[in-house]
């Protein structure tokens, strides 16, 4: 299983161990609820990384920048609106 995780994440063994230690330390520092929340978000994050590796190809590269800029500006505007309403 570790070999599969290493091949999917493109991490070396040492990098993977450091990542695991950081995640476990974050769970200890924030308590179990924070650790459980991190595990909950680990699944969609992993799926996003795997889907992103498949979809982001060189042929679609010209569309990445406009899409990301529009997404970033939209999220910023939503944040500004929320701060004005709250």
ABEGO torsion letter per residue (X at the ends): XAAAAAAAAGBBAAAAAAAAAAAAAAAAAAEAAAAAAAAAAAAAAAAAAAAAAAABBAAAAAAAAAAAAAAAAAAAAAAAAAAAAX
